[in-house]
Amino acid sequence: MTSRTSGKPDPASDDLPAPEAARGAGERLAIDFIHARGQHLRWILIGGIVGALCIRSLGTLGQVAGVALVAWGLWNAWKFAQTFRFPAGTVVVAGDDVELPRGLCRGAPAKLALAPNATTIGGTSANVNVAAGATSFSFVAQALDSVGPVQVTAAALGFVDGTVDITLAPSGFVISTPGNFSVAVGAANRNIQICAALLNPITLNRVENATLRFGITPVSVGVASSNPAAGVIVGSPRSIAGNTSCTGSGAAGIQFDPLAVGVSSLSLGAVPGFSTPSNQQQITATVN
């Protein structure tokens, strides 16, 4: 999901004040790491189980492959044990000095991407030009995770850093419009709009509509009718592209076509990679 920031600095927003005072010389960069225990554990199981089956059931060539797999599993078991000996650690770059962590680890996945505008794919940092005399600037935060907060720092040579905490939350898709409705047999199709939404992290209820981050693979969403005899869904599934929030309307959207007297529940399907909201997942269509 994408959050756009603009206007005056506000503690509850993602705006950062323009740097104002002098900054000390030298830069310090810290990169946190995490242990790759899950990856090692998978290879332990694959090496042990598949390797043992190859040794037991196959010929000479299979036995050689089995021994290699078992050896690979043992090596991963050693690496797995090492993760309990040492903390994942942090790589620290301070001036010309680089401090490396001990142990076997990998970079922690990024939780947030930053972009100077809504039509740029985000990265670990974003360059924003601040005009002379300006007191604030805007940027776009693109969430890559649902658990935060994540601290963002604004830095410019010769100025004091500014920081802000951005709170991440789950996202999913909801039936935005309509609610339950009645329609006459043979009437014009009713549009059903599906929108991306920011969710309450505890209840998973919709909080507000959201915008998919720019550059994301278009997300496919679909609606199903529980009673096709009463009415069918037309134009499902549809894709929602990056930097947009909802499916289209009319022929470009998802519609309910009323065919005969009856009642049908129209349900939104689960969307892989997103949370399933606790509300706005189903509406009732009454055809009369």
C-alpha positions in Angstrom: 0.0 0.0 0.0 1.1 3.6 -0.5 1.0 6.5 1.8 1.5 10.0 0.3 2.8 12.8 2.4 2.5 16.6 1.8 1.8 19.9 3.5 3.0 21.1 6.9 4.9 18.8 9.3 2.5 16.8 11.5 3.5 14.2 14.1 0.7 12.0 13.0 1.7 12.1 9.3 4.6 11.0 7.2 5.9 14.6 6.6 9.4 15.5 7.5 10.4 19.1 8.3 13.0 20.6 6.1 16.4 20.3 7.7 17.4 23.5 9.6 20.5 23.4 11.6 24.1 22.3 11.1 25.1 18.6 11.2 28.3 17.0 12.3 30.8 15.6 9.8 30.8 11.9 9.1 28.0 9.4 8.4 27.0 6.3 10.3 24.9 3.6 8.6 23.6 0.5 10.5 22.0 -2.5 8.7 20.3 -5.0 10.8 20.4 -8.7 9.9 18.3 -11.8 10.7 19.1 -15.5 11.0 18.1 -17.7 8.0 16.9 -20.5 10.3 13.9 -21.4 8.2 16.0 -21.8 5.1 18.5 -24.0 6.9 15.8 -26.1 8.4 14.2 -26.8 5.0 17.5 -28.0 3.6 18.1 -30.2 6.7 14.8 -32.0 6.1 15.3 -32.2 2.3 18.8 -33.5 2.6 18.0 -36.0 5.3 14.8 -37.4 3.9 15.4 -37.3 0.2 19.1 -38.3 0.7 18.1 -41.3 2.8 15.5 -42.4 0.2 18.0 -42.2 -2.6 20.6 -44.3 -0.7 18.0 -46.9 0.3 16.1 -47.2 -3.0 18.3 -46.3 -5.9 21.3 -47.7 -7.6 24.9 -46.6 -7.3 24.3 -43.2 -9.0 21.3 -42.6 -6.7 23.4 -43.5 -3.7 26.1 -41.0 -4.6 23.4 -38.3 -5.0 21.9 -39.4 -1.7 25.2 -39.1 0.1 25.6 -35.6 -1.3 22.2 -34.6 -0.2 22.8 -36.0 3.3 26.1 -34.1 3.5 24.3 -30.9 2.4 21.7 -31.5 5.1 24.4 -32.0 7.7 26.2 -28.8 6.6 22.9 -26.9 7.0 22.4 -28.4 10.4 25.8 -27.0 11.4 24.9 -23.6 10.1 21.5 -23.9 11.9 23.3 -24.6 15.1 25.6 -21.6 14.6 22.6 -19.3 14.5 22.0 -20.1 18.2 25.7 -19.3 19.1 25.8 -15.8 17.8 23.2 -13.0 17.4 22.3 -12.0 13.9 24.1 -8.7 14.4 24.3 -5.5 12.6 26.7 -4.2 10.0 27.9 -0.7 11.0 29.6 1.7 8.6 31.1 4.7 10.3 33.3 6.8 8.2 36.0 4.5 6.8 35.4 1.8 9.4 33.1 -1.2 8.8 32.1 -3.5 11.7 30.8 -7.0 10.6 28.7 -9.3 12.7 29.8 -12.8 13.7 27.7 -15.8 12.9 25.7 -16.8 9.8 23.0 -14.4 8.9 21.3 -12.6 6.0 19.9 -9.1 5.5 16.5 -8.5 7.1 13.8 -8.0 4.5 12.8 -4.4 3.9 9.5 -3.3 5.4 9.2 0.0 3.6 10.1 1.5 0.3 10.5 5.3 -0.3 9.8 7.2 -3.5 9.8 10.9 -4.3 6.4 10.6 -5.9 3.5 8.2 -6.5 4.7 7.1 -10.0 8.2 6.0 -9.0 9.1 2.5 -7.8 10.3 2.9 -4.2 13.7 1.9 -2.8 15.6 2.0 0.4 16.0 5.8 0.0 14.6 8.6 -2.1 16.1 11.9 -3.2 13.8 14.9 -2.8 14.7 18.4 -3.9 13.7 21.1 -1.3 13.3 24.5 -2.8 14.9 27.5 -1.1 12.6 28.9 1.5 10.5 25.8 1.8 9.6 24.6 5.3 8.5 21.0 4.3 8.6 18.5 1.5 6.6 15.4 0.6 7.5 11.8 -0.3 5.7 8.5 -0.8 6.0 5.6 1.6 5.2 2.2 0.1 4.6 -0.6 2.6 6.2 -4.0 2.0 5.1 -5.5 5.3 2.2 -5.2 7.7 4.1 -4.9 11.0 5.9 -1.7 12.1 6.7 1.0 13.0 9.5 1.9 10.6 11.6 5.0 11.3 12.4 7.2 8.3 15.2 9.7 8.4 15.7 12.8 6.3 19.3 13.8 5.9 21.1 16.6 4.0 24.7 17.6 4.1 25.2 20.5 6.6 21.8 20.1 8.3 20.4 18.2 11.3 18.5 15.0 10.6 14.7 14.8 10.8 13.0 11.6 11.7 9.4 10.2 11.7 8.0 6.8 12.6 5.6 5.3 10.0 3.2 2.7 11.4 2.5 -0.3 9.1 -0.8 -2.1 9.1 -2.4 -5.1 7.2 -4.2 -4.5 3.9 -6.8 -6.4 2.0 -9.7 -6.0 -0.4 -13.4 -5.1 0.3 -16.7 -4.7 -1.5 -16.8 -0.9 -1.5 -20.1 -0.5 -3.2 -23.0 -1.3 -3.2 -24.3 -2.7 0.0 -27.2 -5.1 0.0 -29.5 -4.2 -2.9 -32.7 -5.2 -4.7 -33.1 -5.2 -8.5 -35.8 -6.1 -11.0 -35.5 -9.1 -13.3 -33.9 -8.0 -16.6 -32.8 -4.6 -15.2 -29.4 -3.1 -16.1 -26.4 -4.8 -14.5 -25.4 -3.5 -11.1 -21.7 -2.5 -10.7 -19.8 -4.1 -7.8 -16.7 -2.1 -6.9 -13.8 -3.8 -5.2 -11.2 -1.6 -3.5 -7.9 -2.1 -1.7 -8.2 -1.1 2.0 -6.2 -0.4 5.1 -7.2 -2.7 7.9 -7.3 -2.4 11.6 -4.4 -4.6 12.8 -6.5 -6.2 15.6 -10.0 -6.6 14.1 -9.0 -6.6 10.4 -12.0 -4.4 9.8 -11.7 -1.9 7.0 -10.4 1.5 8.1 -10.2 3.3 4.8 -9.6 2.7 1.1 -5.9 2.5 0.1 -3.8 2.8 -3.0 -1.7 -0.1 -4.3 2.0 0.9 -4.5 3.4 1.8 -7.9 5.2 -1.1 -9.6 3.3 -3.9 -7.9 2.1 -6.8 -10.1 -1.6 -6.1 -10.9 -3.7 -7.8 -8.2 -6.6 -10.1 -9.4 -9.8 -9.8 -7.5 -13.1 -11.7 -8.1 -16.7 -12.0 -6.9 -18.9 -15.2 -7.0 -22.7 -15.5 -7.0 -24.1 -18.2 -4.7 -27.3 -18.5 -6.8 -26.5 -18.3 -10.6 -30.1 -19.0 -11.4 -31.1 -15.6 -9.8 -28.1 -13.7 -11.2 -24.6 -14.2 -12.5 -21.4 -12.2 -12.1 -20.0 -10.5 -15.3 -16.4 -9.4 -15.7 -14.9 -11.3 -12.8 -12.0 -11.5 -12.1 -10.6 -8.0 -12.6 -7.1 -6.7 -12.0 -6.2 -3.6 -9.9 -3.0 -2.0 -11.0 -0.4 -0.2 -9.0 -1.2 3.4 -8.0 -4.9 2.7 -8.2 -7.4 1.7 -5.5 -10.5 0.1 -7.0 -11.9 -1.9 -9.9 -13.5 0.1 -12.7 -17.2 0.8 -13.5 -19.5 -0.2 -16.3 -18.1 -2.6 -18.8 -14.6 -2.2 -17.3 -15.8 -3.4 -13.9 -17.4 -6.3 -12.1 -21.2 -6.5 -12.5 -24.2 -8.5 -11.3 -26.6 -9.5 -14.1 -30.2 -10.2 -12.6 -31.8 -13.2 -14.4 -34.7 -14.5 -12.4 -36.6 -13.9 -9.1 -34.4 -15.1 -6.2 -31.7 -14.1 -3.7 -28.0 -14.5 -4.2 -25.0 -13.9 -1.9 -22.2 -12.1 -3.7 -18.9 -13.0 -2.1 -15.4 -11.6 -2.6 -12.7 -14.2 -3.1 -9.5 -14.4 -1.0 -6.6 -12.5 -2.5 -3.2 -14.3 -2.1 -0.6 -12.1 -0.4 -3.1 -9.9 1.4 -5.1 -10.2 4.6 -8.7 -11.1 4.5 -10.8 -8.3 6.1 -13.4 -9.1 8.7 -16.1 -7.1 7.1 -17.4 -6.0 3.6 -16.7 -9.4 2.1 -20.3 -10.3 1.1 -23.5 -8.6 0.0 -27.0 -9.9 -0.7 -28.6 -9.3 -4.1 -32.4 -9.7 -4.2 -33.9 -10.1 -7.7 -37.7 -9.4 -7.8 
